[in-house]
Structures are given as C-alpha cells and as structure tokens.
Amino acid sequence: MKAAIYTFGCKQNYAESSSLARQLEEEGYTIVPFGEKADVVVINTCTVTETADRECHKIVRRALRHSPDAAIIVTGCYAQLQPDEIAQIEGVRMVVGNAEKHRLTQLLERAFTTEQPIIECNDDLRVGQLEFVPAVYSEHDSRTRAFLKLQDGCDYACAFCTIPHARGKSRSMAFDEIPVHVQRLANAGYREIVLTGINLGEYCAPTGQRLLDVLRLLVLLDTDCRFRLSSIEPNRMHPDIISFIADHPSVCPHFHLPLQSGSPEILRRMRRRYKRQLYAERVRMIKERIPHACIGADVLTGFPGESDHHFDETYSFIESLPISYLHVFTYSERERTDAVLYNSPVPFRVRKERTARLRRLGEMKQRSFYHQNIGTQRTVLVETYSMDVHGWVGYTENYCRVVLPAATEGTLLDVVVESFDGSLLHARGVAAHDDQPHYVALPVVA
Ligand code: SF4
C-alpha cells in the first residue's frame, strides 16, 4: 500500500506530517511523493488565510486526478474548523480534527469501506485539556536542520486569529523529554535544531520550567548542534532570554517577533498583549547586546478600522527600527474570530496596496541587513549544492543566506562574508594560507 501526504502552512504542520509519515511506514505503507499514484492521500491543511482554504479544494481535485481510487483524508486546522464543509468535497472519505490527528493511522481502516465521508473531529478544542504530541521535521530530507515541536495551542485571544479554535489550549513537551529528542537528532547528524511552537514563548512544562530553562538545558547537552528559536510573542521575549542568547553562541542570534501593527490603537483592537513601546524596547535591547542579531517581524495589513493614519504609524514605526526582514500578511475575514464582527472593513484594493508597500520596505530592510554583514566572520550551516548559483548554500547563525565556492553538506563552517549580489551573500571559508582549502570545519559549536 502506498500513501502520499500534502502539507500546507507552518513548520508545525510539517513536523506533524513528518510524524504521520513515520506512523504510516510503521503500519507497512510506502510513502510516495504527492502526485504519484497512492492508495491513501492525506492532506494536512492550514487555515491562516482564505487562500489556504481554497487551495485545499484544489489539492483534493489534484489528488483524485492522480489517484482516483485513493482514500482521501483531510486533517489539520481547516479540517478542525470546517469539517462539514470539507466532508462535502467530492472524493473526501474522512475528515480528522487536530486532536485526533496523531491517531489517524488507527482511524484509517474505516476510510476504505465507508460509503459516506466520516468526520472524526472534537467540536471545541478550547474546552478541556489536550495531550501534547511531540513531532519533528527536517527540510528536503537533508540531515542538516531539524524542527522540534516543543509547544502547541494558544491561550491568547487575538481578534483576527482562528488558531486557538483550531489547535486548542497551550500545552508543552515534558521538560525531561527534551534532551532525549535533541540527543536523537544530534546522533542522526543534524547540526541545527529549530525549536517550534504555536506560541513558543508560552512554553511551560508540566513541572513548571519555562523557555529560558529549556535554553539553559540545551547549551549543557553534549551535542554538535546549534539551536534556533522560531517566532516568540514580544511580551514573552524577556530580557533574560536576550541576555542568555547574547552570552551563548550555540543559540543563534535570530529573533522573530510578530508585530502585526505599529499603531497603538490597532494593536489594542487586535487584542495583542504588548504596546509598541515594549516592542521597540525589546528590539533595541537585542541590538545593543547582539549588534549582528537578525530580527524578523510579522505584520498584518488592512485590519478592520485601519485608517491611512494607522497604516502610516505602522510604516514609520518599522522604518525607525533595526528590523532585518518582514513577513507581511493581508488581513482576511475569518469565521469564529471577533474581528469579523468589527465595523469599518478596509477595501481589498487598499489592503493589497499596503501589503505591497510594506513588502517593499521589508526588502529594503533585508538588503540593508545583508550589507551590514559584508566583511564579518560568520558560521554557516552548509545545506546543499545549488546549480542555480553554482555553489554551496546555507544559512549563517544570524539567518543570512550565503553561497560558498567549496564546502561539505551538513557542516558548520567559519566563513568571511565578501560581497552581496542583491539576494545572497558570497563568502569564503577561513583558511590560514591561500593554498589551503577555502574553509575550515568547526567540529563543535561552543
Ligand atoms: S498569539 Fe495571537 S496570533 Fe498567535 S496563535 Fe495565539 S491568538 Fe493567534
């Protein structure tokens, strides 16, 4: 029996698809790429935007073209929020909610015999406690960077967000399980582990440890890995975490702090848990302690009631801060959110224009940040050889994409950055003499 998986959305979803693939293999399935004929096709959905919902319909149709007799199973956040709508899509045999996702292989059998689509979905994930289900994921099957899910769900109530409905309450990996997972990944050859969560800053082990305790634990482990944090809410980016990262090079100086809006009024209406002064203070503190740190921000344009004045506040706030890159999203109305009931929707044309303006600002910021790295010494995790750029590519600790003339996949190399071509940094390995290889491998990151 063959199974294919198609994944939408965030790293968390990818990590969970990866675990699902492993479970299917344990049940005797061969995993084939999506697009090849399969007996089972699992579609792991996202629901952050309206587009993600629409894409799900398209993927079901594509799956049926390749595998007309396959059992099509739809899971993930869109499945959790709209199970009835999905069950009506022609060809879907089973809809599995987020709370049931980890036992999908046990539910699967019934999908082969059913006449009617089956819905396995807990109605309201915000009620009652959910189990934490660990998951890991690596990109492109390469053994360089792995994503380790430490936390799931969210207890916040941002007015635009469906995630608390789709993923339920915050829960975290047991503290003493963390070294087991990390050691296993390190033994498998991974050199970078990205810690992920839906609201990672809210990590709280059943025994009370928080995110800073996790970092303290990780740097004491005997591994050759470096560690990277995924997105952390600004109110959870405590100064002690910034100081700790400044003092420990094995935790990458890369901070992703969702901003969403730079207007005090809009932040309040979004029900974010920080004021823009706090955001600015955190960014400035990071840069004071770690001048080469990379700081990324998410921004949402076109939230209901966002006037030209509010947008200008956001634009000039971001312009004034040493932010290294932006992820800009356009607001879309989502069922089950409070914002969908708000007055004064922003016309779609205006939303799109604002998104385009902020994306241009983000590109300028990123180019400026890359420029600042020219002439500095960085450490690159070499990922793969790229025919497009005729060199080895990888990321520095401060999240710049670099191309190298010579390297070995999966190694951490000390490099000197020489130039920037508008999209990539060009670097060479640090070598004592010109006739030596143009790189040195770092056996251990201190
Ligand atoms: S912090 Fe806000 S935006 Fe992020 S997952 Fe929770 S509710 Fe959604």
Boltz pocket constraint, residues with backbone or C-beta under 6 A from the ligand:
constraints:
  - pocket:
      binder: B
      contacts: [[A, 154], [A, 155], [A, 156], [A, 157], [A, 158], [A, 161], [A, 162], [A, 163], [A, 164], [A, 198], [A, 199], [A, 233]]
      max_distance: 6.0
